[in-house]
Amino acid sequence: MDLRRLKSFVVLAEELNFNRAAARLHISQPPLTRQIQLLESELGAPLFDRQPKGLVLTAAGGILLDDARRILGMADAAKDRAARAGRGEMGRLDVGIFGSAIFHHIPRLLLQFRSLYPQVQISLHEQTKAEQIRALRERRLTIGFNRHVRVESDLVVETVYLEPLLVALHCAHPLAQQSSINLRELSQQPLILYPNNTREGFADQVLSMFYREGLQAQVELEVKDVVTAVALVSSGFGLCVTPEAASSLQLPGVVYRPLTADPAPTVDLVCLYRRDDASPVLTAFLETVRTFQPQSAIEAPKAIGLASPQP
């Protein structure tokens, strides 16, 4: 059934006058008459009674009017949804996350995107670097966030932010009285490293900083993740180097101090995605990523609401 004929029928049914209906449709009366005749011929029933006082809907016309309005409404809605999906305003975004980044920067970035595109469904997946790369290649993930990712032929890796490094230590520790801690001072303290399940990774970067300065780190423990590391700091086991974002993790007795070195120590936060992914949702999200302005985790509010990661 021709949608243009249905629209002409609905306008005519509302006006019950060919001249007024034709004016609303921005056509002349003969084409409108022809469209109604073709529709009546297709249905095999008259839709209007032509009476001296004007047009009157027949029983068939009355029934068709309600259905025609629904059909035209559905067609408009489908057109709108398709157009919005084409602009990246609707769809699904599967995001791979990891460790410390979920405490600050990534939630803020996702909230910024959601405020711009509220009808895009965001699903979070907590995954290691290797799991993210595999999920991207299997098209189970749209984009991932991680650190120390090597560029490969089928993946694009973009730097989102270079995070300053901090030292997490117990507030009763003598170094907590200082405004910052340097590598030599840190080399004399028991160190908790993480993660111990990814090579090369953040733990290797921390150790390499000592190596470049001719220092030897006193590694007390190696643990799986930042939460465990900071929990051990809270218990007095030692000190821990963390990215700035991890300072949003507030545990009893734990304070954070800048780590100083030359050059200033940082760690990369990158996003990775398939090189051949031209989906509008990804394009829209990358625009948000590229204009994202990181806020200091030390100065930022501690509570940022976002749904928990999905398995």
Rosetta blueprint (number, residue, H / E / L):
1 M L
2 D L
3 L H
4 R H
5 R H
6 L H
7 K H
8 S H
9 F H
10 V H
11 V H
12 L H
13 A H
14 E H
15 E H
16 L L
17 N L
18 F H
19 N H
20 R H
21 A H
22 A H
23 A H
24 R H
25 L H
26 H L
27 I L
28 S L
29 Q H
30 P H
31 P H
32 L H
33 T H
34 R H
35 Q H
36 I H
37 Q H
38 L H
39 L H
40 E H
41 S H
42 E H
43 L H
44 G L
45 A L
46 P L
47 L L
48 F E
49 D E
50 R E
51 Q E
52 P L
53 K L
54 G E
55 L E
56 V E
57 L E
58 T L
59 A H
60 A H
61 G H
62 G H
63 I H
64 L H
65 L H
66 D H
67 D H
68 A H
69 R H
70 R H
71 I H
72 L H
73 G H
74 M H
75 A H
76 D H
77 A H
78 A H
79 K H
80 D H
81 R H
82 A H
83 A H
84 R H
85 A H
86 G H
87 R L
88 G L
89 E L
90 M L
91 G E
92 R E
93 L E
94 D E
95 V E
96 G E
97 I E
98 F L
99 G H
100 S H
101 A H
102 I H
103 F H
104 H L
105 H H
106 I H
107 P H
108 R H
109 L H
110 L H
111 L H
112 Q H
113 F H
114 R H
115 S H
116 L H
117 Y L
118 P L
119 Q L
120 V E
121 Q E
122 I E
123 S E
124 L E
125 H E
126 E E
127 Q L
128 T L
129 K H
130 A H
131 E H
132 Q H
133 I H
134 R H
135 A H
136 L H
137 R H
138 E L
139 R L
140 R L
141 L L
142 T L
143 I E
144 G E
145 F E
146 N E
147 R L
148 H L
149 V L
150 R L
151 V L
152 E L
153 S L
154 D L
155 L E
156 V E
157 V E
158 E E
159 T E
160 V E
161 Y E
162 L E
163 E E
164 P E
165 L E
166 L E
167 V E
168 A E
169 L E
170 H E
171 C L
172 A L
173 H L
174 P H
175 L H
176 A H
177 Q H
178 Q L
179 S L
180 S L
181 I E
182 N E
183 L H
184 R H
185 E H
186 L H
187 S H
188 Q L
189 Q L
190 P E
191 L E
192 I E
193 L E
194 Y L
195 P L
196 N L
197 N L
198 T L
199 R L
200 E L
201 G L
202 F H
203 A H
204 D H
205 Q H
206 V H
207 L H
208 S H
209 M H
210 F H
211 Y H
212 R H
213 E L
214 G L
215 L L
216 Q L
217 A L
218 Q E
219 V E
220 E E
221 L E
222 E E
223 V L
224 K L
225 D L
226 V H
227 V H
228 T H
229 A H
230 V H
231 A H
232 L H
233 V H
234 S H
235 S L
236 G L
237 F L
238 G L
239 L E
240 C E
241 V E
242 T E
243 P E
244 E H
245 A H
246 A H
247 S H
248 S H
249 L L
250 Q L
251 L L
252 P L
253 G L
254 V E
255 V E
256 Y E
257 R E
258 P E
259 L E
260 T E
261 A L
262 D L
263 P L
264 A L
265 P L
266 T E
267 V E
268 D E
269 L E
270 V E
271 C E
272 L E
273 Y E
274 R E
275 R L
276 D L
277 D L
278 A L
279 S L
280 P H
281 V H
282 L H
283 T H
284 A H
285 F H
286 L H
287 E H
288 T H
289 V H
290 R H
291 T L
292 F L
293 Q L
294 P L
295 Q L
296 S L
297 A L
298 I L
299 E L
300 A L
301 P L
302 K L
303 A L
304 I L
305 G L
306 L L
307 A L
308 S L
309 P L
310 Q E
311 P L
